[in-house]
Each structure stands twice: as C-alpha cells, then as structure tokens.
C-alpha cells in the first residue's frame, strides 16, 4: 500500500473549500496545525483557538516548507501574495475535521474508539498494549481526545497502521457525536457512566446521552459495540444494539471477569472467561477499577482475534498511566499518585486501592476539590464521607473550599480529618509531620495541581 496522501480531488470534496493556485498543488502526506512542527511539503491548517490564532503564523509555516495552506475565507486578503496553493474555507476547524474524515477512509486500520466517565485513558492504554501483541498499533497520545485531538490522532496513523485506538472525550453536548462521525469506529465502548462534567451535562442521564453517541454512530455503519453490563445505565441499553459484545463481572455476558483475590501489595488476580475458555492473570496495575478496565480491554482484544497467550503476554507489559493510580513504593512508604483528575467514582475507586494495600496499616488520604460538578458539587463533596468507614489508622487531609464540606462531614463521623486553608499549610504538614510507614493517596481535579504534593513526597521518601 502506498503512502496516504490528501489529493486535490480530496480538497474539492470539502464543503465551502475554494482553491487558489490549484495547478501548483501536490498531494501531501503531512497535515499540520502547529507552525513549529511544519516540515517540507506539508499542508498547514490555520486554526483559530482560544489563545492563539494560527493565521498569525501562516508565513512562518510557509518559510518552513509548507507546500499549501488552509485559511478562513475572511483572512484571504492577508495572503494574496502567496504563490503556493491557498485553500479558503468557512471554518478551518471544521475543515480540519473533514480532512481527518477523508484520511480515516484511506486507512487500512481497524478503528477502536472509547469514551467514559472514568478509566478511558487507562483502558485506551491497555487496549493498545494488548493489541500490539498482534498488530501495528497507533493510539491517542497525551490528552488529544477532543474535536482537535481526535483528527490529530487520525493524521498520526499511516499506511502501516493496522489498529488505531482513539480516546474520545467531552464536556459539552455534541462533542462525541462530532468526533465519532469523523473517526467512524469499527469498534466502540463506553467504560462507564458517572458524575463527570455535570457543569454542562447536568446529570448521569445527560452524561449517557452525550457519550452514547459514540455507540450509535458506530452501530449505524455496522460496527461492533461493547457493553459494560455491570454499569446500571449501560446494561439497560444492550437491547438497542444487535452487533454487540457484553462484558462484566455479574450475570450472563459474552466476556466474564472474576476477581480471585489480591496480592499483599494490593494487585488484582483476575480470571477472564470467553467461549467457555478461561485464563488467569495478576495485573501489574492496581485497583478493582483497573480490573474493570482490563476486562474491557480483554473483550476488545478477544474480538480482534488475539489468543489467550497473546493477551497474557501483553498483560505483563501493562504500566500505570501517569497520575492515574500510579503506585510508587519507597523504603518507608507507599505513595499513590492519582492526581490527573477527580470525580466521586474515581475517589471511591482510589480509596478502595488504599484499603487493599496491606504493606502498612496507617493510611493517609490527601484530597483536593473535584471540579465540573455543577449544581451537585456541594452534595457530591459531602457524599464522599460514606466512602470512609475505618476510624482506626486513617487520616483524611483536605484542601479546597468544597473539600472543607467533606472535612466537616468526616468530623461528624468521628473520622480523623484535617482541613488546610492554604497550599502552604498542607505542604508544611507533608514535609515535617511523621507520616512514614504509611500508604498515602494524593488525588484532586486538574486545577488543584495536586501533583505538586506528590513531587514533594517523592523527594521526602527517596
């Protein structure tokens, strides 16, 4: 198969596109939106964002070797002097998506797309690692899961790619449908439906309405959808899909998981059963939440033809994703970095991991505010109190206006808790208090920058 390229004919198929100097256009295999990364003979798409307008960098891109540029129609006068092909469109962001849709059709790869309230990045990584035992795999990197990131990832896949694993995120209605219509997945799954992005999605029904667009788009063109049968909302929707695979730890499903127990340091032993055949692995990552993620990844891998031996081999290569239940062992402490983001379900899952680790009896939970919970924010912060039942050898340290509500609720339950009104105060506590011989969890939403406390603790224990 030859190199994938965007041709002149492809450009003519993009709505609203007008091409100036078309005779100079040569098919391109590199589509770029960052002028700093432009290489010779690439197509530069000038996207106007919140903080930067790439139209300001068009000339820089041309100097670096861009052989054609895509601009908004109302910017044309600025670039009349360019002698290379200039493509004008009503909106460069939409055009970028259209280019990605064309590129996706040229790919010979199977497209696996996933979304969910919790665990989507970890599940994406697990799927990619397992599939790499059989296929040449590309995947979403960093946090490129939105209306710009999904096309960006699609463009990263070339003619050698056999499986492309896409993470699709959202926090507003319509975003999943938009990116799903670009990616046109062959396989799709939703990890779970929880209390995430409630500021705009309102409630769990809103979360489902938004995320289920991924399954609907996939089903519409004959793709396979994976249903987490244990999720109370997703499990009820399996009747809506004919071409489906169900998975879960309960009831009758196509791919069934069973937790056999936990190692002394808290890792999960899990059995997977499919078509009356079973295999057992001890996961190198922690928590029952990751057992759920692994079950989903195994279901996808089995459907794409991996053998049990290949899945077992891939399992040994799994690693925690940065900031997501990453367990770090020191001589006198166990530190759990779960600082990438936070919502009620992920807090509960992280606290369960702490309970499972028997290395040290003393447990310290450091929690920062959870964001994007809308009108339910105060209720959901207070509600975290029900997660904590062990009054011995436990202390909960809270930071942020909303976590102060949890602190008050825990105090009423006579569970030891300290609230810190400033980052400096919490930092001093973690620096000088006797917290050795403990299992320490640090968690909070991105804006709380809880990873700074993880870095401080790492320096203390190293």
SEBAMAR-665310 format. One record per residue: x, y, z of N, C-alpha, C in turn. Coordinates in steps of 0.1 Angstrom, whole numbers, plus 5000, padded with zeros to 4 digits. Atoms other than C-alpha are relative to their C-alpha. Layout:
! SEBAMAR-665310
XYZXYZXYZ
...
! end
This chain:
! SEBAMAR-665310
500849885000500050005000500950125000
499349885001501350344990499850105012
500149904989501750645013498750074999
501349935000498450805023500350154998
499949865003498051155009498750064997
501249925003495451425006500350064986
499849965014494951494969499250134997
500749885004493551794950498549965000
501450045000490351594945499449995014
500550004986490051544982499650135005
500249864996490251914988498750054994
501249955007487451984963498849945007
501150074993485251744984499750065013
500249944987485551965015499050124998
501049905001482452185020500650145001
499649865000483052555013501450034995
498649985004486652505000500150064987
499649945013487952734973501549995000
498550035001491452654960500650104990
499249915008493752924947501349944997
498850065005496752824926499949855000
500150154999495452464923501049934991
499150075008497852384895501449985007
498750024992500752414920499849905011
500250094989499152174944500649864997
499550135001500951844950499549925012
500650084989499451564972500950005012
499249994988500551595008499749885009
500250114991501151325034500250055015
499849944986501751565064499050125001
501049894997498851785078500450055013
499549944987499952025105499250125004
500749884995498252285127501050085009
499149934992501352385147501250044991
499049955009503652605127501449965004
498650044996506652505148500449864996
499850145004506252145136500049984985
500250025015505852215099501349954994
498950065007508152015076499750034985
500149985014508752045039498949924994
501150065008505751965016498949955009
501150034991503251965044498850114998
501149915001499752125045499850065013
500249934988499352385071498650055001
501449954997495852445086500050105011
499949894990495552775104498750005008
501250014991493152715133500050115010
500249904990491852995154499549955013
500350054988491852895190499750115011
500349904989491053055224501250095003
498949924996494553175230500950054988
499249975011496253175196499249994987
500650005013495253245160501149964991
498950065008497353025137500250084987
499949925011496653275109501350095001
498849914998499453485125501349934997
498750085002501953205118500049944986
500050055013501053125082501350024993
498849975007504053295068501249935006
499050094994506253115093500049864995
500250145005504852785081500549994986
499550005014505552875045501550004999
498549995000509152965053500649865004
499550134996509552625069499749894990
500250105011508352445038498649964997
501450045003504552425039499850024985
500249995014503552355003498650054997
501349955002499952465008499550045014
500549964987497952645035498550014999
501549994999494252635046499750125010
500349884992492852965059498550035000
501449965001489453115068499950104989
500349925011487853295039500350155002
499949854997487853635056501550045003
498649974998491653615060500850014987
499350025013492453585023500850124996
499349885005493453945017501450015006
498649994994496453905041501049924992
499150105006497853625019499950004985
500149995014497253744984501349984992
498750015006500953744977500649864999
499550135000501453374983499949934987
500050065013502453174953499749855001
500450144998501652834968498549995001
501550014999498152684968499550055014
500749954988495852864993498649954999
501450065000492652685003499250085011
500949934990489952905019498849925003
501250074996487152765039499250095010
500849924990484352905061500549995014
499450024987485952755092501149895000
498950095001489352595094499949885010
500150114990488552385125499149894994
500950105007485652215106500749944989
499350065011487752175076501149905004
499050104994490452005097499349875003
500750134997487851755108499649934987
500450065013486751705072501249934994
498850065005490351635062500349875007
499850124992490651385090499049894996
501050105004487451215079500449934986
499550055013488951175044501249905003
498850084996492251045059499649875006
500550124994490350795080499549904990
500550095010488750645049501149944992
498850055007492150595034500849905008
499350094991493450405064499549864998
500450145000493550025063499949945014
500050054986493450005101498649995005
501250014992490749895124500050115010
500149894991489550185145499249965012
500750034987488750125182499950145007
500349884993487150425199499449985014
500750024987486250465236499950135007
500249894991484950715260499549955013
500550044987483550715295500350105011
499749904989483450905328501349975008
498750044993486350715344500749894992
499250125005489150495332500350004985
499950015014489050585295501550014995
498649995004492750685292500849875004
499350134996493950375312499549894991
500550115009491650145291500550024986
499449985013492950305259501449955000
498750054999496450235270500149845001
500150154999495549875279499749944987
500450055013493849815246501250004991
498949985009496849955227501149905003
498950094996499349745247499749854996
500450135004497349425242500049974985
500150025015496649475205501450004993
498750005006500349545199500749865000
499550145001500949175205499749934987
500450065013499349115171500150104989
500249905010499049445153501150115001
499249884999501049755144499050115004
501149924993499149995167500550155001
499849864997498850375169498950035010
500949974990496950545197499950155003
500049874995495850875212501150035010
498949974991498751045228499650125009
500349894990498651295258498550015002
501549984998495151445261499350044987
500649975013494351465224498749934997
501350075002490751355227498850084997
501249915003488651655217499850024985
500349985014487451795184501350044992
498749985007491051895175500949875002
499150114997492851605192499749874993
500450125007490851325175500550004986
499449995013491751445140501550005000
498550004999495351505151500549865001
499650154998495551135162499849934987
500350075012493951015130501150034990
499049975009496551205110501449945004
498750074995499351035131500149864994
500050145005498250695116500450004985
499650015014499950595083499549874994
500450135007499650315058500449885007
499650114993501450085081499249965012
500850024988498950125109498949894998
501150105001496749815115498950015010
501149974990494849925146500350145006
500049874994494150275158499150015011
500850004988492950325193499850155004
500449864998491150655199499350025013
500849964989490150815231499250124996
500949895004487151055227499450065012
500549934988486451305254499050104997
501149895001483751565261499850075013
500649944988482451815285498850094996
501149935005479751975263499249914990
500850085009476851825243500450024986
499750005015477551735207501549974997
498650025004481351685210500349864996
499750145003481351305210499449974986
500650035013478951285180500950064989
499249935010481151535161501349914997
498750085002484451335167499749864995
500350135004482751005162499649994985
500349995014481451105128501350024991
498749995006485051185119500749875000
499250124998486550865133499349884994
500850125006483750625121500649875006
499450124994484850355146499549874995
500550145003484749985137499649935013
500350064986484649905175499950125009
500149884990483450135203499549955013
500550044987482950115240500050125009
500149904989481950335270500449935012
499550074988483850245301498950005011
501049994989481150365325499350144999
500749874999478650645332500050055014
499949954986479350855363499850155000
500249864998479251205377501250084995
498949935006481651375353499550114991
500449895009481351715336498650045002
501449964997478051785353499750154998
500249865002478552155349499350034987
500649985013477452125313499149884997
500850125003476051765311498949985010
501149994991473751825341499949885010
500250124992473351465354500449884992
499550125007474151105346499249974987
500850025013471351085320500650094989
499349915010473051385303501349944996
498750065003476351215305499849884990
500250125009474950895289499550054986
500449945013473151105262501150044992
498949955008476351265252501049894996
499050105003478650965254499549894991
500650115008476250715238500050034985
499949975015476650905205501149924994
498950085005479850705201499549864996
500550135003477950375202499050014988
501049985011475150505179500750024987
499349985013477550635152500649874996
499350135004479450305153499049904995
501150105004476250095151499450034986
500649955013474950305122500749954988
499350045012477650195099500649855002
499750154999477849825111501149975009
499050044991480449845137499649935012
500350084988480649645169500150095013
500049924987479749805203500249905011
499750084987481049675237499250065011
500949954989478549705266500549955013
499650044986479749715302498749975007
501350044995476849515315499850035015
500149974985477749595352499650155002
500449864999477049965346498550015000
501550005000473450035357499350074989
500649935011472850265329500349934987
499650075012474850095301499349874998
500550135001473549755310498649994994
501450005004469949855303499950034985
500149965014470849975268500449894990
499550105009472249655253499049954990
501150045009468849575237500050094988
500049915011469449875215500949974989
499050035010472249715196500049854997
500050145005472349405175501549945000
498650045001476149385168500750045012
499449964987477349385204500749895006
499350104991479649215229499850065014
500249954987478749235265501249945009
498950044991481349215293499650055014
500249964987481249235331500349895010
499750104989481649055365498849935005
501250054995478048975370499149954989
501050055009475248785353500649934987
499650065012475448635318500550104990
499449915009477848815295500949924990
499150075010480048725264501449995006
498750014994483248805283499950035014
500349984986483148755320501350005008
498849994991485648855347499649955014
500250044986486048715382501350045007
498849964992488348875408500249885010
499650124992490148585425500650045014
499449954988491848795452501050114997
499049895001494649045458501349955006
498750024995498349025464500250085013
499749934988499849155497500150154997
499949865004500649485479498850064993
501349945005497149525466499749984985
500350025015497349405429498949894999
501250085002494349225415500349874992
499950135007494248855405498649984993
501250005007491648825378499949884990
500250105009490148545357499050054989
500849965011488748605322499449884993
500650115007486248365306499350044987
500649965013485248375269499849874992
500250125007483648095249500449875008
499850114991483947855278501549975003
498550014997487747905280500450115009
499649904990489448085309501550015000
498649984997492748235317500150105012
499849924988494148405348501250085000
498849914999496548695353499950085013
499949914990497748905381500450144994
499849885006497549265370501250085006
498949924994500749485373499550145004
500549874995498449785379499049975011
500750024987496349845410498550044998
501449964998492649855419499049934993
501150065007489349705411499550084988
500349925012488749995387500849964989
499250055011491649875367499749864996
500450135004490349525368498850014990
501049975009487249665351500550054986
499349955012489449855326500649884992
499450115006491349535319499049904993
501050085006488249335313499550064987
500449945013487049585287501149984989
498950025010490449575270500149864995
499950145004490449195270498949974991
501250025009486949195254500350054986
499649955013488249415226501149914994
498950085005491449205222499549874995
500650125004489448885220499250014987
500849985012487149025194500950024988
499149975011490049135173501049884997
499350125004491448785173501349965008
498850034992494148785200499849865007
500150134992494848445216500250035015
499849994986494848395253501550025004
498649994998498648355252500550144997
499749865004498948695234499550105011
500549914990496748865260500849995013
499250024988498648715289501450074998
498749945003501948825273499950155000
500149865000500649175267499750065014
500349964987499349195303501350035008
498849984992502849175317500750134996
499449875005503749495297499250125004
500949894996500949705312500750085011
499549914990502050005332499050115004
501049904996500150265352500250134991
499949885007499350585333500350115010
499549894992500950905347498850065007
501149934993498751045375498849925002
501250084999496250755374500349885008
499850124992496550515403501449954998
498650045001500350515399500649975014
499550044987501650325429501550005000
498549994999505250415440500449965013
499650064987506950215466501450055004
498849954994509650355489500449915012
499550084988511650205518499150025012
500849984988509350365543498650064997
501449965003506050445525499649954986
500650035013503750365496499250124996
500649885005502650665476499249974987
500950025012499650655452499750144994
500249885008499650935426498749984991
501250005008496050975413499550144998
500349855000496251345406499650054987
500449955014495351355369498750085000
501349945000491751435376499249935012
500850054989488951365401498550024998
501450004998485251285405499649905010
500450094988483251095431500349854997
499850145002483550755414501549975001
498650035000487350785409500650025014
499549994986487850895445499749875008
500450124994485950595457500949884996
499150115005488050365435501450015005
498749984995491250525447500149965015
500050034985490350485484499949855001
500050154999489550115477501449944998
498650045002493050075464500850015013
499349984987494450215496499649895010
500550104991492349975516500649864997
499650135004493649675496501549985003
498650014998497349755502500349985015
499850044987498449575533501550035005
498649974996502149695533500150075013
500049934988501449945560498550025005
501349994995498449975583499550155000
500449864999498450355586499750064986
500549955013496550525557499850165001
500249865001496750895547499450034987
500749965013494251035521500150154999
499949865002495051375507499150044988
501049985010492151515487499950154997
500349875004491751835467498650014993
501349995006488551975452499849934987
500450065013486651805424499350114992
500549905008485752035396498949954990
500950025011483052055368498849915005
501250084995480251905391498750085000
501249925001477852195386499350025013
500949974988474952245410500149895010
499950114991475651905425501349995008
498650004994479151995437500049995015
500050014985478452055474499549875005
500650134996476251745477501049894998
499150115003478851525460501350005008
498849994991481751655481499749955014
500450054987479851595513499849854999
500350145001478751255500501249915000
498850085000482351135498500249945014
499850054986482151085536499649855002
500550144999480250755531501149904996
499050095004483350605515500949965012
499150034989485250625548499349945012
500650074988484350375575501149965010
498950044990487750285591500450125008
499649894992488250515620501449985006
498750024994491550355631501150014989
498949995009494850425615499750074986
500349925012493350675590499950155003
500249864999493551045585499850054986
500349945012492051245557500450155000
499549865001493751575547499350064988
500849945011491551815526500650144997
499649875005492352125505499050054990
501049945009489952355488498750035007
501349964994486652525495499049895001
501050115001484552225485500449895009
499650114992486651965503499850045015
500349964986486052165535498749945005
501350064997482552025534500249865003
499750144996483951675534500649995013
499350004987486151755563499050015011
501049984990483151875583499249875002
500850125000481151565574500849885007
499250104994484051335584500250035015
499949974986484451515617498849965008
501350054994480751445625500049855001
499950154999481551075618501149955009
498950034991484451095642501249934993
498850055008486951015614501050115000
498949894998490251205619500250074986
499949925012490451485593500650135004
499549864999492451805589499850074987
500249915011491452085566501150114999
498949905002494152315552499450124991
500549895007493152665542501050064989
499149955010496252715521500949884995
499050105005498652505499501249995009
498749994992501552625520499849925013
500350074987499952485552500149844998
499950155003499452135536501449964997
498650035003502952145522500949995012
499250004988504452215556499749875008
500450124993502451925571500749884994
499450115007503651685544501549995001
498649995000507151805548500549955014
499450014987507551785586499349905009
500750094991504851565601500549854998
499650145001505651195609499049924992
500950075009504051025580500649874994
499450125004506450735575499249885003
500750134998505250375574498550024997
501449975003502050485557499849974985
500450005014500150425525499350144998
500449865002499550785511499350014986
500749975013496950865484499950164998
500249855003497051215467499150014988
501049995011494051305445499350135000
500849885002492251605431499850034985
500249965014491051775399501250074995
498849945007493551915374500350145006
499849864995493052275386500650015014
499449994986494152185421501549975000
498650025001497652085409500549925012
499550094989497951805435501349934997
498850075003500851655416501250075007
498949934993502951925433500349945014
499850074987502451745466500649864998
499350135003503351415450501550024998
498549975002506651565439500750025013
499449974987507251695474500249875008
499950124993506551355489501149904995
499050085006508751175464501450045005
498749954995511651395474500349975014
499950034985510951335511500449855001
499850144998510950955507501249944993
498950065008513750905482501349995008
! end
